[in-house]
Each structure stands twice: as C-alpha cells, then as structure tokens.
Amino acid sequence: MGRKPRISKQTKQLLAVLAADAGRWRHGYEISQETGLKSGTLYPLLMRLSDLGWLEARWTEPERAGRPPRHEYRLTDDGAAMARELTAAEMGQSQKQEEAVKGVVLA
C-alpha cells in the first residue's frame, strides 16, 4: 500500500462531519451546510476521498419530478478508520500542547 496522503484542515473537517454518522448517506449540499465548505473546495475533496477508497458515492433518483438525480456520499470502513485515527491523533496533539503549557513558568 502507498503512503498516506497529507490531510488538509478542510479534509479533516469533512472527515469529522462524515464520521459523526458514518453509515448515513448524505447529499453534497447537506455536507456543505455542515462543514461550511464551498462547493469549489468540497467536491474536489469528495472526489479525492472517493478515489482513495475512503468514501463511496451513489446516484439517487430525485425526490420530486423535474429535479435531476443527485450524488450521495458516505464513509467506507477505511474512511471511518482514517477519521478515527485522525481524531485520536488530534486529541494526542492537544494533550501534548496542554502539557507543554503547564510546564511554562510565567515570570
């Protein structure tokens, strides 16, 4: 397996939102609303995560006549595992920062 890609702040944010309910399918607009990411950032990230095998996508039929089909997305098992790993790493980094601050003596 190749090396892990570098994970941007936006990708971490996207993975965190998707991991909150990893098995649920979501439309891009819903994800955009939850993450605050603009479409020009969000959709390339969704495609990249899909290419990595961390996200699966499917087309759904429109809910109302006259609407186009829509893509839905959800994390794969690998994507959910990566989201958990990133969360654990973030928590560890936060704990290290707190310990470093405690060691600082204010003059």
C-alpha positions, 0 to 999 in steps of 0.5 A, a space after each residue: 500500500 502507498 503512503 498516506 496522503 497529507 490531510 488538509 484542515 478542510 479534509 479533516 473537517 469533512 472527515 469529522 462531519 462524515 464520521 459523526 454518522 458514518 453509515 448515513 448517506 448524505 447529499 453534497 449540499 447537506 455536507 456543505 451546510 455542515 462543514 461550511 465548505 464551498 462547493 469549489 473546495 468540497 467536491 474536489 475533496 469528495 472526489 479525492 476521498 472517493 478515489 482513495 477508497 475512503 468514501 463511496 458515492 451513489 446516484 439517487 433518483 430525485 425526490 420530486 419530478 423535474 429535479 435531476 438525480 443527485 450524488 450521495 456520499 458516505 464513509 467506507 470502513 477505511 474512511 471511518 478508520 482514517 477519521 478515527 485515527 485522525 481524531 485520536 491523533 488530534 486529541 494526542 496533539 492537544 494533550 501534548 500542547 496542554 502539557 507543554 503549557 503547564 510546564 511554562 513558568 510565567 515570570 
